[in-house]
Amino acid sequence: MKKLTILLILTSLLSAEPSPQEQFDLGMQYLLGDGVKQDKQKAAIYLQKSSDQGDAEAQYNLALMYYLGDGVKQDVAKTLTLLERSAKQGYQKAIDNVGRIAMQIMKFDKALYWLKINAKNGDLKANYLIAEIYINKEDLKNAKIYAQKAIDSGDEDAKVLWKEYKLANY
């Protein structure tokens, strides 16, 4: 009976699914070729498993793979979904990028939400990007406010935007 119990325990340990951290580590090893032959498709599989279990760093790295089409089919919409999940957990690299990706695929409300967080966190380019979104939305009063903030921080592109759209008139 004792041998059977030990055998069952060992079998369950061997067949147990790796933890999210172990899956993340395996994914990164395959992604980078660290101690194993580089295999980006295997990397994506392990990072996806870790991501599905809520690992913010796995979500971020998998998002990059989808953005670049690195080992997976390029999919910017999936990139945005993964970055947003990661950012909502407070993962800083995701927070820094999610607004820019949302802007690329014209999800302006999401972009504004995240870029305003970035601006509050000291991202000097965020105010310029927010001004661009407001111009796209034809809200020149708000565009003026954020373009001025960008100009005040030394953004040369914001000066061009200011002149091109005659924001001083709003």
PyMOL commands that set and color helices and strands:
alter all, ss='L'
color gray80, all
select helices_A, chain A and resi 2-15+20-32+40-52+56-68+76-88+92-104+108-120+126-136+140-152+156-164+167-169
alter helices_A, ss='H'
color red, helices_A
deselect
rebuild
show_as cartoon
